[in-house]
Amino acid sequence: MFVMEFKAVIKESQKVAINEAIRTAKFVRNKVLRYWMDNRGVAKKELYRYNTQLRDEFNFVKELNSHACQASVENVERAIKRFFDNCKKKVPGKKGYPKFKKHYRSVEYKQSGWKLSPDKKSIKFTDKKGIGRVKLKGTWDLWSFDQKLIKRVRIVQRADGYYVQFCVKIDNIERLEATGFTVGLDVGLKEFYTDSDGYSEPNPRFYRKGEKRLKFYQRRVSRKKKGSSNRKKAINRLGRTHLRISRQREEHAKRLARCVIRSNDLVAYEDLRVKNLVKNHCLAKSINDAGWYQFREWLEYFGQKFGRITVAVNPAYTSQNCSDCGEVVKKSLSTRTHTCKCGCQLDRDHNAAKNILTRALGTVGHTGTLINAWGDLSSTLPGSDLVEQDGSMNQESPGF
């Protein structure tokens, strides 16, 4: 699957219609979820039958394309399946029990309810919500694909406007010649990563640099009267600032991941549990600002796209063990230089990167798995997702 994203150029009346379609999709999802909660054990067919009942009962639901309503049901179905899978696997902590959506920012169509213009520079939504023809602004070439290959069309609302996403069923694989190089990566907060060759990539700290501006806009929001139009404008301005920072972080991770994957036949990295690491309130902001998880996602995606091997290894003692003799050299976090009795003296992160590469080459580990494409990865950038989305990301498209 390949996802292409375009900026939507819309009128004010179309904005109202799109918001109504999004609210309807949220209504269907929450009603179907409530039906499942009240009738435990109902099968998938019953959820779709209940969706049909909603279309017969509410006219505003019937105005939305039937396949768009089915997509909302699929969203609930996947949430239920994910919950039961986590229970069977005995995942520690919360199992992800399905919740009602308060903030919903997308509506998803299947292969009906829309029609591309002959020049493929605009799309017309043909259901009764009144969205009509929407101009598409972007550089992707839809001409190179048969319209039958477009399996999903999704309208997404963000702080800076509306976007139209196309999910195309094609293989996005590009084979490269072998380079003969392997590399291990140790991510950190001082440097974004240090590789096994000793190169360190600086940490851009996008959030830290924009934090002063964010606080300024947050104060403007707090000064406005609740429910006023000025408060809504201030919230939107704050949201656009957050969106800009998240896009910077995403593009930075993507650019580095592509470069690393293209330059090496095997890339090894730590199998970090970022969700657990951010529980440390002293480091949570810096860890989220670094974007380690996004970087790993893009490494695994580009690894599959370019036919490279990505290996996630156990991070235990990678900083303590000597990369030359294997001796354990205990050190605190404040100690930035690794010094061993064997004469090895390296930067702490360089030593860890060499250990990571050694483990990847000496053990099987587990190869990186490809993250799914739409919305909550796969629910990511970063919301509902697709049925046939496995094996894809929002390819080279910013701000997902």
PERA-V428552 format. One record per pair of residues at least 12 apart in sequence whose ideal C-beta (glycine too) atoms are under 7 Angstrom apart, sorted by the first residue. I is the first residue (numbers start at 1). J is the second residue. Records with the same first field share a line. If there is no record, write none. Layout:
# PERA-V428552
I=J ; J
This chain:
# PERA-V428552
1=167 ; 169 ; 373 ; 388 ; 389 ; 391 ; 392
2=168 ; 170 ; 172 ; 392 ; 395
3=165 ; 167 ; 373 ; 374 ; 392 ; 394 ; 395 ; 397
4=140 ; 165 ; 166 ; 168 ; 397
5=138 ; 163 ; 165 ; 394 ; 397
6=136 ; 137 ; 138 ; 140 ; 163 ; 164
7=137 ; 138 ; 161 ; 163
8=134 ; 136 ; 161 ; 162 ; 163 ; 164
9=135 ; 137
10=134 ; 162
14=131 ; 132 ; 134
17=129 ; 130 ; 131
18=131 ; 155 ; 162
20=129
21=64 ; 107 ; 129 ; 131
22=104 ; 105 ; 106 ; 107 ; 157
24=60 ; 61 ; 64
25=64 ; 68 ; 72 ; 104 ; 107
26=101 ; 104
27=61
28=51 ; 54 ; 61 ; 69 ; 72 ; 73
29=72 ; 75 ; 76 ; 101
30=100 ; 101
31=54
32=47 ; 50 ; 51 ; 72 ; 73 ; 76
33=76 ; 98 ; 100
35=50
36=76 ; 80
44=77
47=73 ; 76 ; 77
48=70 ; 73
51=69 ; 70 ; 73
55=69
63=127 ; 128 ; 129
64=127 ; 129
65=109 ; 112 ; 113 ; 127
67=109 ; 110 ; 112 ; 113
68=107 ; 108 ; 109 ; 113
71=108 ; 110
74=387
75=384
76=98
78=385
79=98
80=98
82=96
83=95 ; 96 ; 97 ; 98
105=156 ; 157 ; 383
106=154 ; 155 ; 156 ; 157 ; 383 ; 384
107=155
108=152 ; 154 ; 384
109=152 ; 153
110=152
111=151
113=125 ; 126 ; 127
114=126 ; 153
116=147
120=142 ; 143
121=135 ; 136
122=134 ; 135 ; 136
123=136 ; 164
134=164
136=164
145=168 ; 170
149=168 ; 169 ; 170
150=166 ; 167 ; 168
151=167 ; 169 ; 388
152=167 ; 386
153=166
154=374
158=243
159=236 ; 239 ; 240 ; 243
160=240 ; 243
167=374 ; 386 ; 389
169=388
172=305 ; 395
173=305
174=305 ; 306
175=307
176=262 ; 306 ; 307
178=265
179=263 ; 264 ; 265
180=265
181=263 ; 264 ; 265
182=264 ; 265 ; 266 ; 357 ; 361
183=195 ; 196 ; 197 ; 260 ; 264 ; 267 ; 357
184=196 ; 268 ; 353 ; 354 ; 356 ; 357 ; 360
185=267 ; 268 ; 269 ; 353 ; 356
186=270 ; 349 ; 352 ; 353 ; 356
187=270 ; 290 ; 292 ; 295
188=349
189=203 ; 286 ; 290
190=203
191=203 ; 349
192=290
194=347 ; 349 ; 350 ; 353
195=353
196=353 ; 354 ; 357
198=350
201=256
203=290
204=252
205=289
206=245 ; 248 ; 249 ; 289
207=245 ; 289
208=289
210=241 ; 245
213=241
214=241 ; 242
217=234 ; 237 ; 238 ; 241
218=238
220=234
221=234 ; 235 ; 238
243=399
246=381 ; 382 ; 399
247=398 ; 399
249=291 ; 294
250=294 ; 381 ; 398 ; 399 ; 400
251=398
253=291 ; 294 ; 295 ; 298
254=298
256=295
257=295 ; 298 ; 299 ; 302
258=302
260=299
261=299 ; 302 ; 303 ; 306 ; 308
262=306
264=308
265=308 ; 309
266=309 ; 311 ; 360
267=299 ; 303 ; 308 ; 310
268=311 ; 313 ; 356 ; 357 ; 360
269=296 ; 299 ; 312 ; 356
270=313 ; 315 ; 318 ; 356
271=312 ; 313 ; 314 ; 315
272=292 ; 315
274=287 ; 292 ; 293
297=371 ; 377
299=368
300=368 ; 369 ; 370 ; 371
301=370 ; 371 ; 393
303=368
304=370
309=367
310=367 ; 368
311=360 ; 365 ; 367
312=365 ; 366 ; 368
313=356 ; 359 ; 360 ; 365
318=352 ; 355 ; 356
319=348 ; 352
321=355
322=340 ; 342 ; 344
323=344 ; 346 ; 351 ; 354 ; 355 ; 358
324=340 ; 342 ; 344
325=340 ; 342
327=340 ; 341 ; 342
335=348
336=348
338=351
370=391
371=393
372=385 ; 389 ; 390 ; 392
373=386 ; 389 ; 392 ; 393 ; 394
374=386 ; 389
381=399 ; 400
382=400
